Amino acid sequence: MTGSIALLGQPNSGKSTIYNNLTGSRQHVGNWAGKTVEKNEGSYTYKGRKYTVTDLPGSYGLSGNSDEEIITTDFIRSGSSELTVILVDASQLERSMFMLAEFASLDKPALLILNMIDVAKDMGKEIDAKALEKKLGIPVLPFNATDTKDYEKLKMLIADELKAPHRLKVAAPEKQSEVGADSREKFEWVSDILANVTGTNKSVYKMSKFDRLMTRPFLGKIICIGVVLLAFMVAMIIMIPFMSIGEMIPKLLHDPVDKLLTGWNVHPWLVSIFSTMIPNVLYFTISMASFVFGVNIVFGFLEETGFLARAAYQFDGLLSKLGLQGKAICPMLMGFGCTIGGACGTRVMDNWGQRMLAMSIVWAIPCASIWSIIPVISGMFFSWWQTMLVCAGILLYVVVTMVIVSKVFSKKLAPKESRSGMIMELPPYHKAHWKHIIKEAFFKAWDIFRRALGTVTLVSILFYVLSFSKDGNVDNSLLYRVGTFIEPVTRFFGMGWQTFMAFVSGAFAKEAVLGTLNAVFMGNNTLMEATFFAKTAPTDTALLGGVMSQAISPAEALAFMFATTFNIPCLMALSTTYKESHSLKWTVKVALFYICNALVLSCIVYHIASLFM
C-alpha cells in the first residue's frame, strides 16, 4: 500500500531540504510532460508503508499564469496526491501565508509546516501553533528542516493524516473585480487568521551596521562582489584535496594499463581508451563533482546566513534588464572562476526559466582557464599593451554577448509579462547549520558525478575516434582529414585547419588549446595526449610562439582567440548545464548559439583585423 504526498511552498521555503531528507537517494529528476519545468519525485518507507513524494515547483502563488503555477495548481486539483504538505517561512509568516490563502480555494486535504521556527524564535517572534491549528482546521507543525530529529514527527503526522485527512475549515477569500483587489482580499484573510496567533518580544527592529552598508547603492555592490569572489576562493580551496586525488588516477593508471594491454596484443585503439581516455574521464568528473561540492557549501552558507537575499536586493534592478532576478549575480560572478560552478549556482533562482536563462548568460563569462591561455597566445603575436587591449575587447564583448543572449532566449524563458519587481523582506542573519550544508553539498556533488560520468565518457569516445591515429601522427587522424577538407570554409571564418582543430579541442577543455596547438604546429604528442594531459604536459610557449608567428597571421591569431573565448565553455560545463536543466533541447539550443556566435565573431574580427595588420 502506497501513500502519496505533495510538497507546496514558495521558493526558499525549505521544500528541497525536506524533500531530500525524506527521500534520500530514492528520487529521480526530469521535466513535467510538455513543459520545461523541473519535476522531482521520490519515495520513502515508514513503518512498512511506502510513501511517494512530489516536490511541486516553487512559486509565489497559484493564481498566476507562469508554467510553475499552472503545473502546481493542475497537479493539486487533479487529486494526484492524497495530501498536500504546505510549507511557510515562520520568520516571515504573514508574507509566506499568501500561498495558503490561494490554496484554500482548492478545498483539498492538507497540513501546514511552520519551517524555520528556530529563526523566528531568534528574531523574538512568538507563534501559537495550537491556536493557528484551531483556526485553520488542519494540523500545524512547528519545524526546522535542517534538524533531522524533527522528521520522525513529520512522518508520523503524514501517516496519521493519510488515514484521516483534514481540510481547511476557513472559507477562501473571495475574488473581486477591481484590479488588485484579489491580492488585497487574500492579505486581509491572512491578517485575520494570524490575529491573536503571532506576537513579538522585540518592539523595535534596528538595522545592523553591515546591512546599512549592504543596502547602499554603490558600496553594497562592491561588498557583495568581494564576498562572492572570496566565496569562490573558498570553494577552490575545498575542491583542491579531491581534485588532487582525481589527478593521481591518470598518472597511476596510464603506464601500467598501457604496458599490460600492449603486452596482450590488444588493438591500439582499445589501449588508448583504457589507458588514456577512461582514467582522464574519471579525473574530469571527479574535478567537476569536487567543484560542485565546494560551490554548494559556500552557496549554502551564503543562503542560510541571509547574505544571498542582500545580494539579490543589490543587483535586482541591474539584472532585470537582462530578464534575470538579482540572485543571478552570485552564479555570474562564480562563472569568472568556473562555468561549472556558475551553472550549479543557478539553483538559487526561483523558477526553471530564470535558471535556464541564467545558465545561458553564465556561458558568456570567460572562466579562469580562458584567462590562463589568452594572454599567452596574445603575447606570441602582440606587445604587452596590445595584449591588454585584446583582454579589454574580450571583456567588452562579454557584455554584448549577455545582451544578445537575453534578447534571443528571454522571450521564451523569461517573458516580460511573467516578470515582476522583487518585493522582499530581508531575512535575519543567523548561524549556518553546517551538518545540513555539508550533507546537501555532498548529495548534489555525488548526483552530478553519477549522472555526468556517462555524458563525459560518450563525448570523449567521440573525440577519441576523431583524433586517433595509429602512429600518433596528427596528419593521419580523422580530425585532420575533416579539418583540411573544410579548411576553405573555416578560412572564411578566419581559421586555418590548425587553429580550427585547437578551436574544436577548446570546446572539450580550454586547457587543451595550448597542447593542441603544440601538437598541430610542432608535431609534439598526439591530439589525444594534448587534450587529456593538457594540465600536466608542459608546453614550450616561446618555441611554439616562434613557430606559430611564422605559420599564421596576427589577424588569424586574434580571430582564433575571440572564437575560443566565446565558444561553448567546455564539455564539463555542457554536461553540467544539461544535468542541471534536465533539458537536452535547451542545452543544444544554447550550445548551437555559442558555436555560431563564436564563428561569426571570428569572421568579423579576422576580416577587420586583416585590413590593419
N, C-alpha and C positions, 0 to 999 in steps of 0.2 A: 504494500500500500504506500502511495506517494502523496505528499502534500506539496502544494505549490504556493510560493510567496513572491511578491514583487517589492523591490526597494524603490521608494519615491522620495525625491528631495531636490533642493536647489543645488547648483554647483558648489563645491567646497562644503557641503553639509556633512560629509563623512561617509557617504554611501559606499565609495570604493573601499574604504578601510573596513567597514562592516562586511561587505561582500567578500573581500579577500580573507578575512578572519573566519568567516563562516564556511567558505567553500575550499580554501587552501588551494591545492593543485588540481582539484576536481572541477575545472572550469574550461570553457572554450570561448573564443572571441571571434566575432565575424561582423557582418553588416545585416541590418534588417532587410527583409525582402523588398527589392525595388528602391531602397534608399541607402545612400552612402552615410549612414549613421551607425556608430559602433553599437554592437549588441553583445552584452556579456551574460552568459548563462553558466550556472554551476550547480553543485549539489552538496549536501552533507547528510550525515546519518546521526540521528539522535534517538536513543533508546529503541534501537531496532527498526526505526522507520526512516525512510529516505525522504528528504525534502529538496525540491528543486527551487533555485533562486534566480530570479531575473533582475538584473541591475538596470532599471529604466534610465534612459538618457536624462542627464541633469538639465533642468530647465527652471525658469523663474515662475512659471505658471502653466495653466492648462487651457487657457482660452486664446492663445496666440495662434499664429499661422506657421511658425517655424516647423521644420521636419521633426525636431525633437519633441515639441509639444503635441504635434499631431500623432506621432507614434505612441507616445506615452498615454495620451487620452484614449486612443483607439484600443490599446492593449488592456487598459483597465476596464473600459466599457465592455469589451468582448468577453470578460469573465475568464480569460486565460489563466489567471491566478486566483486562488481561493482567498487570499488575504493580501492586503497592501500594507506594508510597513512604511509609515511616513516619518521621515527624519527632519527635525528642525534644529537650528542652532540656538541652544539655550542662552548663550551670551548675547544674542541679538534676536530675542524671541518674537517681538512684535513684527519685525520685518519678515522673519522666516515663516511665521504662521500664515502668510498670504497664500502659500501653497495649500494649506489645509482648507482655507476659505474656498478655494477653487475646487478642491476635491469634494467638498461637502455636497455639491450639486450632483455628483455621480452616484451617491447612495450605494456604496459598496463596503463590505467588511474591512475594518482597518484597525491598526493600533498606532499609537504615537510615541516616538522616541525623542526625548529631550537630550540630544547629543551635546557634548562639551559642557556638561553640567559642572565640571570642575573649574572651567574657565569662568563660568557665570558666578560661581561662589567666590573666586578670587577677585572678581570685579565688585563684590559686595551685593550682588543681585540675589534675591530670595524668590523661589518659585514653589508654590504649594501644589505639588503634583497631584495629591489626592483631590483637592478642590477642583483642579483642572479636569481631572478624570470624571468627576461627578457632573460637571457642566457639559462635557462633550459626550459622555455616554460610551466612550471607548477606553481601553486600558492606556495609561500613560506611564512610560518607564524612563526615569532619570538615568542617563547613560554616559559612559566615557568610552568611545570607540577604540581608544588606544590601550585600554586596560583589559587584558584577556580574562580577568576574573569576572567581568560583567556579562560574559557571553553565556554562561550557564543560565542566568536569569532570563536572558533574551530567548534562548532556545526553549526553555520551559514555558515562557509566555506564548511563544508562537505555537507550540504544541497544544496548549490549552485553548487558544483562540480558534485553531482549526477545528477543534471539537465543538466549540460553542461560540461562534463568531459574534462580535458586536459591531453595530453601525452607529454613525454619528446621530445623536438624538436631537441636535440643534438644527434648525432649518438653515438652508443655504441662503446667502444674501441674494436678494432679488436684483436682477439687471434693470437698468434704467435706460431710457432712450437718449438722454443727454450725454454728449461726448465726455468721457472721463468719469461719468457717474458710477459705472460698473466697478472700477477700482476703488473709488471712494466708498461705495457701499461695503466692499469687502474689508477695507481697513477699519471701518466703523464696526463691522461684525467682529473682527479680531479684537478691537478695543473692548467691546462688550464682554467677550469671552474671557479676556485677561483681567478684567476688573476684579479686584479683591483676590487675585491669584498671584500677582507679582508684587514685589517691593524691593527696596534697596536700603542698605545701611550706610551708604555714602551719598551725601546730599549734593556735593558739587564735584564735577569731573574737571580735573586740571590736566591740560595737555602737557606732556613731558617735554623736556628740553630738546630731546632728539626729534620728537615729532614736529616741534616748531621749526627745526632745521630742515626736516624732510619735506615739509609742506611749502617751503619757499620755492618759487618758480625755477630759479637757476641753480642755486646751491643744492637744492634737493635732488636735482637730476645728476649733478656731479657726484654727490654722496652715493646715490643709487648705482651709478656706473662703477664707482670704486668698489662697492660692496660685492657686486656681481662678478667683477674681474677677480677680486680676492677669492670669491667662492669657486671660480674656475680653477684657480691655482690650487686650492684645497682639494678639488676633485682630481686634479692631476696627481697630487701627492698620494691620494688614496689609491689611485689606479696603478701607480708605479710598481708595487710589490707583485701584483697579479700579472701585470704586463711583463715583468722580468721573468716570471715563471713561464709564461707563454713563449717568450723569446728564446728560451732554452730548448724548446721542443724541436725546431728545425735543426739547430746546431747538434743536438744529441742524436737525432734520428737519421739525418741526411746520409752521412758517410756509411754507417753500419748497414742501413737498408739498401743503399746503392750497391755496396760490395756483395751483400747477401744475394740480392736478386740477380745481379750481373753474373755471379758465380753459378746460379741456377739456369743461366742462359735465357732469362726472361726477356721479352721484347723491350727494347729501349723506351718505347712509349710508356709501357707499364712501369718501368723502373723510374722514369721521371715523375709519373703520377704519385707513386707511393713514397719516393724518397724526397721529392721536392714540393709537389703541389699540396698533398694532404697535410704534411706537417705544418706548412705555412698557412693553410686554411685554418687549422686549429689555432695557430698563433694569431691570425687576424680576428677570428671570432672571440677568442679569449680577450684580446685587446679591446674589442668593441664592447663586450659584456662588462669588462672592468671599468671602462669609462662610464658606461650606463650606471653602474653601481655607484661610482663616485658622484656623478651628477645628481642622481636621485637622493643621495644622502644630503648634499648641500641644498638641493631644492626643497627636500622635506623639512630641513631645518629652517630655511627662509620662510616657508609657508606656515609652519607650525608656530613660529615665534611672532608672526604677524608682519614681517618685513615685506613679503610679496604684495600685500594689499597696498602698502605705501608706494611701492614701485609702480603698480598699476595706476594709482592715482596720478603720479607724476607724469607719466608718458601717455596717458589715455588720449589726450587732445591731439598730440602729435601723430600717434599711430592710427588714430581714427581716419586720417587722410588716406591711409593705405587699406582701410576696411578692417583694421585689427583693433583689439582691445589693448589697454595699457599693459596687461600681463605679458604680452608678447615681447616686451623689451628684454626680459631675462633670457629666454632662449635665443634671441637675436644676438645678444652680447656673448652668449656661450658659443655661438657659431663662429666667432673670430678665433676661438681656440680649436673647436672641432665641430663639424657639421652634425656628427652623430649625437653629440651632447645637446646641440641646439634642437634637433628633431625630437629627441626624448623629452626635452624641456617643455615642448608644446603641450604636454599633458595637463598643464595648469590652465589651458584655455577652456572656456565654458562649454563649447559645443564642437561637433566634428568639423563643420565648415570652417570655423575660425582656426581650428587646429591644423587642417589641411592647408589653408591659405598661409598660415604662419610657417609651416614647414617649407612651402614653396618659396617663400621670401627668404627664409634662412639659407636656402641653397645659394642665394646670390652673394652671400658673405664669404669672402676668401678666408679659409681656415689657416691655422698655423703652418701646415705643410706647404701651402702656396707661398707664404712669406719666407719659407726656407729655400725655395728654388728660384723664384722670380728675380730677386736681387743678384743671385749667382749667374743666371743666364744673361741678364741685362748687362752685368759687369764684363761679359765676354765681348760685347759689341759697343757699349756706350761708356762715357765717363761717369764719375760718381754723381755729378749734378744732373746729368741726363737720366740716370737710374732713378734719382729722386722724382723727376718729372714722370717717369713711367709708373712708379708706385702711386703718385698723386692722381694720374689719369685713371688707374685701376680703381682707386677709391671713389673717384667721381662717377665712374660708370656703375659702381655698386648701387649708388642712389638711383641712377637712371634705370637699372635693371629692376630694382624694387618697385619703382613706379609702374614699369611696363608689366611686371608680373601681377601687380594689383589690378591693373586695368584689364588684363586678359582673363584672370581667374576669379576675381572677386564677384563678378556678376552672377556666377553660379554658386560659389562657395559662401559668399557673404553679401547677398544683395542688399542694396541700400534700404529697401522697405523693411528688412528684418533687423536693421541696426537701430540701436537706441543709445542715448547718452548713459554714461556709467553713473549710477546712484549707489553709493556705498557708505557704510558706516565702518570707520577704521576699527578693526578688531584690537583688543588689548594685547600688549606684549605678554607672553607667558613662556614658561620653561618648555623646552622641547622634550618629547618622550623618545629618548634615544633608542630604546629597545624596539619600539614600534617603527621608527625611521629606518633602522638598520635592517629589520625584518622585511619591510616593504621594498627597500632598495635591493636586497638580495633576491627577493621573489621576482622583481622586474628584470634584473640582470640575467638570472637563470632563464627566464622566459625568452629574452632576446637571444641569448646564446643558443638555446634549444631550437628556436624557430629560424634563426638566421643561418645556422650551420648548413642546412640543405641548400639554401639560396646561394650562398657564397661558393659552395662546392660546385654547384651546377654551372655558374658563370665562370668559375676558374677552369673547369674542364673545357668549356667553350674557348676560352682564351688559350688554353694549353694546345688544343687542336690547331688553332690559327698560328701559333708561334713556334710549334715544334719543328725541328729539323734533326735528322738522324746524326749528322756530323757536327751540329751546333752552329753551322754557318747560317747567318741571317738570310742570305740570298736564297737559301733552299726552303724557307718557311712559306707556308700558305699566306701568312700575313704580308710577306714581301711581295708575293705574286699579285695579291689583291691590291696592295699599295701602289705598285708600279703600274698596274693595269688602269687604276682610276686616277693616276697622277695628273693627267690633263684636266680632270675636274677639280682635284684638290689644289692644283696650281692656281685656278681661278679664285679659290678662297685664300690664297696666299701661302700655301704649304706644299712643299715637295714631299716625296714619299717618306724621307727620313723623319721630318718633323711631324708628318701626319701619323706615322707609327707611334711617335712619342705622345702625340695628342690622344691616340686611342689608349695607350697604356696608362696615361694620366687619368683616364676615366676609371681605370681599375684601382690605382692608388697613386696619389700625387707624388709620393716619394719615389715612384718608379721612373719618373720623367728623366732625371739625370742619368740613371743606369741605362735606360733605353737609348738615349742619345749617344751614350758611350758605346753601346753595342752596335748601333747602325752606322756611326761615323768612324769608329776606330776598330771595330771588329772584336772588342773585348767582351767575353761572356756571351751566352745565348740570351735570347729575349726572355726565356723563362727565368734564367738566373737574374737578369737585370730587373725583372718585375718582382719576383718573390723574395729576392735577397737585397732589395733596394735599401733597407735600413741598416744592413750590416756590411754590404760590399762597398768599399771606398771607391770614389771616383776622382781621378786627377783632373780637376776642373780647369787648371791652367793649360794642360796639354789638350784637353777637349776643346777649350775655347779657341786655341790656335787653329785646330783642325776645322771647327765649325765656321770660324770667321772667314776661312778661305773657301768654304763649300757653299755657304748661303749668304744672302744679303742681309744687312741690318733691317730692312723692311720686312723680310720674311721672319726674322727673329722676333721683331716687335709684334707681328700678327700672331705668331705662334704663342707668345706669352699671354696675349689677351684671350686667345682661343682656349688655352689650357686653364686659365683662371676662371673663365665663365662657362666651361663645360660642366657636365654633371660632376659633383664633388668627388665621389669615389664609389666603388662598389659597395663598401660597408654602409655608406650614407644612403645609397639607393635601397639596400636591403632593409635598413632601419626604418626608412620612410614607408616602405611597403608594410613592414610588420606593425608599425605604429598606426598607420591609416587603415589597414585592412582593406585597401582598395588598389587592386592591380591596375585598374583603368586609370585612376587619377595619378598613380605613380608613373605610369608610362606617359601620360599626357605631360606631366611636369618634366620628365626626362627628355622627351622629344623637343619640348620648348627650349630647354637649355642647350641641347645639341645644336638646334637650328640657330639659336641666338649666338652661340659661340662661333659658328661657321660664318654667319652674316657679319658679325663684328670683325672677324679675322679678315674677311674680304674687304670691308671698308677700310680698316686700318692699313692693310697691305697696299691697296691701290692709292690711298692718300699719301702714305709714307714714301712710296716709290717716286712720287713727284719731287720729294725734297732730299732723298738720300741716295 
